[in-house]
Each structure stands twice: as C-alpha cells, then as structure tokens.
Amino acid sequence: MIELALAGGVCPARPLTYALPRALAYPRSTDDVPLENCDLAVTAFQGDVRELVPLFIKTVVNTGRPYLVADFEVAAPSMCRSLCLFMQVAEGIMVGKVEPCIPRPGAPMILVTADRTRAFVMEDGKLVDCAVPRPARTKQGIARGWAELARRMNASVTETGAFRHASWEVHLSPLAAAAAFA
C-alpha cells in the first residue's frame, strides 16, 4: 500500500491513470506528451479489485490488450493498495500485482511483479518481458518508480487542486460493472 496524497487533496486516481502509461511509454519525455501507440490500458478502481477479476480477464481475452488496475482503498481514497496487471501470456492470462520500478537513475520505468520473478518494459507501445533487476536494485528502484509517478501526478494537478487534462470517469459498483459486461 502506498499513500498518493496530492496537492489540494485531489483524488489520485485520474492523475495516476494519466501518468503511469506515459512514464512507461515515454520515460524521458515531458509530462504532457500525447499517448500514442500504447497498447496498455490503465484504470483505477476504488474497492477490492478481486471482485472484478473475471471482468478484467474477459476484457483481456476479448481485446488482447493488457490492463493495469490501480486498486484504491474505499475508506482512504489516497491509499493505493496495489497495481494489478492482467495480461495475456503463452500459458493463458497472467493476473498479478506489480510495482513501478526504475532500476537505476536514468533507466526507463518497468513493472516488477510482487514475487520478483518477472518484469515488464514498454517497447514500441507493447508491454514485454525484461530482466528482473537484482534484489538490491529492486527496492531502491521501486522507491524511484513511485517517486517519479508522484512527480508526474503532481504536475497534472493545478494549484487549485483540479486535474488539468481532459478526461472522463465512470462510477460503477462492482456488481453493476460485472452485470454491465456479462
């Protein structure tokens, strides 16, 4: 779990879904780069992501597109419980928690699985396997990854606490979402 408190108390869900794919796809670019040629869908969910696992698996199967879901605490909306990756792999659908990681200063951001057995980097708009950093680099790299996301997220919020980019939100209860996509 990580606290993602932003200036003005703004909810971190939209800033995270804006910043995360850009940090992966364009690690050395400015914060406001248009997101083009990115096959990763990023969404935020407030509640228990386990309730929607069948929905996301079905979506990945139907679209062939990986989904990264930020799971936020209901009682404390600035607390991100986890990032859960749903992705097609040779064996079927991988479902697992991941963390952002910048293995060394200046390196691109990658996603490292919670069990530290796999890592993924964005190449040509696609999330692909890459080498897992050494354990000594992983802990510091995860701290750098979250710090870079926090920097990008804060850049997407105005001084008054408003999200500065055009976007939209859908608010559904887990049962309504499951029924809508059944």
N, C-alpha and C positions, 0 to 999 in steps of 0.2 A: 504494500500500500504506500502511496506517495501523495503528499499534500501538494496540490497545484493551485494555491491561492494566487489570484491575480489582482492587479491594481484595481481599486474601486469595488472589490468584492464580486466582480463579474464571474459568471459561471464559466468554468474552464472547458466545457465540452466542445463548443464550436471552435474556440481558438486551438484546441488540441487536434481536432479533425482537420483543421486548415494547415497547421504547422507540421504535423507528423509526415504526411506524404511528401511535402516539399523538402523536408530535412533528409528524407531517404532518397528522393529522386534527384534533388539538386543541392547536395551538401555544401557547395561553395558559392551558392548564389545568394542574392538578396532575398529578403523575406517575402516579397510580393510578386515573385515570379509566377506567371501563369502555369497551371498544372496541365501539361500536355504529355501525351504518350505515357500515361501512368496507368498500369493495369490493376493497381491495388485500390480497393475500396476501404475507406476508413469511416467508422461510425462510432458514436458514443451511446451508451445505454446506462440509464440510472436504475439500478436494481441488481438482480442476480442474473448474470449472463447465462448461467446454466439453464435457466428457464427457456432460453431461445436457441439452444444448441441445435435442435432439429431444424429450425427455420434457417439458420445460417448454413448448415450442412446442405440443405436442399438448394439454397441460393447458390452456393459454390458449385454444386453439381450442375445446376441449370445454366450458369453463366460461365463457368470455367475460370472465374475471377477470384483471387484470394480476398478475404475480408479480414480486417483488423478491427477488433471491437474494444473500445475503452469502456471498462465497467466501473461506473461511479457509485459511490455509497449514497443511499437514499437519505439517511439522517445527516450526512455531512457531504454536500454536493461537490466540495472542492477536493475530496479524497478519491483518488483513482485507485480502485482495488487491484486492477490488473489490466493488462493488454492481452487479449486472446486472439490468436491467429487461426483462421480457418483456411486451409489451403489444400488443393489437390496435389498429391504426390503419387509416385508409382504404385504404392501399396494401397491407395484409396484417398481418404480425406484425413489430413492431419489437423487435430484440434489441440492447441496447447498455448500456455501462457508464454509470452515473450517480453523482453525488455529492450529499450533502445540502448545502444552501446556505441561509443566512439573509442575504439581500442587504444588509440594514441592521438595526441593532439595533431590536428590536420587531416586525420583519416576520415573517410566517409562514415556516416552513421549506418549501423547494421542492426538487425534484430537478433537477439540471442535467446534461445529457449530457456525456460526456467530451470530445466535439469542440466543445462550447459552442454548438451550433446549435439545441437545443431545451431547454425547461424545462417542468416539470410541477408543479402545485399541487393539493392536495386540496380539492375543493369538494363539499359535500353528500355526502361519502363516496366520491366518484369522483375519480380522478386525471385531470386535464385539462391541456391545453396552457396555458402562460402565457408572458409576455415573458421573454426571456433577459436576465439582468442585464448591465450594461455590464462589460467585462473588468476594469476597476479594482475593481468591487464584487464580482465573482465570486470572486477569490482570497481576499479577506477574508471573504466570505460563506461559502465552503466551510470555512474555519477555524472560523467561528462555528457552522456546522452540525454539524461533528464535535464541537466543544466542548459543544454542547447535548446531543448524543446521549450523550457520555461522562458528563455530569452526570446525565442521566436513567438511564443504565445503572448508575452507581454507587449511585443512590438505590434501585435494585431489588435490591441485594445487602445482606445483613445484615452486621453487624460480624464475624461468624464466616466470612463468605465464601459463605454459602448464598444461592441465588436465592429471594427471598421470596414469589413468586407461584406459584399452581398452574399447572402446565404439563406437557407431555409431550414426549418426544423419540423419534424413530425413527432407528435407526442401520442404514444400508444401504450396501453397497459400490456404486459406480457401476454395475457390471454387474448386481447384484441389483436395483437400483432400475429400471434400464432393462427388465429381464425382467419385473418385477412390473407395470409399467404398459404393456407392449407390447400 
